[in-house]
Amino acid sequence: MLILDEPTSALDVSVQAQILNLLADMRRQHGLAYLFITHNLSVVSYLADRVAVMYRGRIVETGDTARLLGAPAHPYTRVLLDSAPGRGLGVTSASAAESGAARSGCSFAPRCPRADTLCAQAPELRPLAQRQAVACHHAGAMRRSEQA
């Protein structure tokens, strides 16, 4: 297993593509597994089979890359995808007091459009679908409302 922390973040696009292609080739040829830490969702969609999304140091959603990026179940994952270049939306901001303060309950609640009194309790990471898990009290309801 190879652990890579933002290995392409300071590279120009052509060098970044070369590195990613090299990593993909090495994975195929040698059966390597990567723990790839990045903020670049394009890199995630190109290289990763599975992804875990973290918010404030906790995993909030995990699953197969195509499914998670195509139909996110956690509100933060949706905001993260919507804020990617070319998507046109920005991340909602929390006040300085909210962002720096330790709080109980769901850490995304101050920024979440679905937050309610249930979110005063921290959600546990729980299975949602095959090979997918989410830490949100409202994840199932979000999926049902999107399918309607």
N, C-alpha and C positions, 0 to 999 in steps of 0.2 A: 504494500500500500504506500502511496506517495501522497503526502500532505502538501498542498499548495495554497498559500495565502496571498490573494490578489496578484498572481504571477504576471498578469498582462496589463495591470492598471496604468503603468507609466510608459507603455509602448505605443508607437504609432500603429495605425490600423494594419499596414502591410506586415510588420513584424509580429503583431498580435496574431494575425491569421496564420503565419508560419508556425508560431509556437503552438497554437491550438491544433493545427493539422499534425504536427509532430506528436503531440500528446495523444491524439486520436489514433495515430498509427501505432504508437508504442502500446496503447491499450489493446489493440487488435492483435499485434504480433506477440506480445509477452503476457497477455492476460492481466495487465496491471489494473488495480483499483485506485481511484483517486478520491481524496477528500478535498474538494475544490471550494475554497472560500472566496466569494466575490460579491460585489454589488451589481455586476454587469449581467443583466438578465439575458442579453443576446448570447453571451458566453455560456450561461447555464443551459439555454435551449439547444445550443450546438453540442455541448460536451457531456452533459449529465443525463443519466438514465433515471435517477431519482434525485429529489431536491428536498431540503428542509429549509423553511423560512423562519428566521429568528426576528424577534422584536424585543428589545431591551434585555438581551441575554437569554431568552427562553425560546424554545421551538414552539411556534404557534401553528404550523402546518407542515405536513410532510406527505410526499406521495410521488407517483410516477411523474416525470417532468412534463410530458405533453398534457396529461390530465390536469395537473395542478396549475400550469400556466394557462391552459385553455378554459378552465372552470374553477377558479380559486374559491375555496370555502370559507376562508378567514377574511374578515374585513381589511386587515392590514395587508394581506397578500394582494387583494384587489386594489388597494390604494397604491401599493408598490408597483404593480403592473401598470396602472393608469398614469403613474408619474414618469414612466420610462420615456425617453426621447421619442417624439413622434406620436405619442398618445394624447398629448394636449392637456392633461390634468396635472395638478400639483398635489403634493402631500399636504393634508390638513395639518395645521400647526397646533401645538399645545403651548400653554403659557410656560414661562420659565419656572414658575413654582411647580407646575405639574410635571414637567420633564425632569427636574432634578430631585424631586421628593420621592422618598420611598412610600409606597402606598400598598394597601391591601386590595385584593380583588384583581380584576383584569387590568393589566397595565396599559392596554390600548383603549380602555373605556373613555378617557377624556377626549379622545380624538375620533371615537367611533359613532357613526350615525345610528347604529342599532342598540347602543348602550341603554340599559334600564337597571332596575333595582337588583335583578339577578346577577348583574355584572359586579356587584359588590363582593361576590365570592370569586376567587381565582378559578378559572376553568382548567380542568385537567386535559391533557392530550388524550383524545379518545378516538377509536376507529369510527370512520364516517362511511367509507366505501372500501372496496377491495384495494389493499395496499395504500390506503390514504388515511391519515389521522389529522385531527384538528383540535385546537384548544380554544373553543368558542361555544358559549351557551346557545347561540342562535344559528349555528352553521346549518343544521338540518332545515330550519325555516327559510334561510336564505336560498338554499338550493330549490326548495319547493316553490318559492315566489318567482324565481328566475325561470322555472320550467312552465309556469302558468301563462 
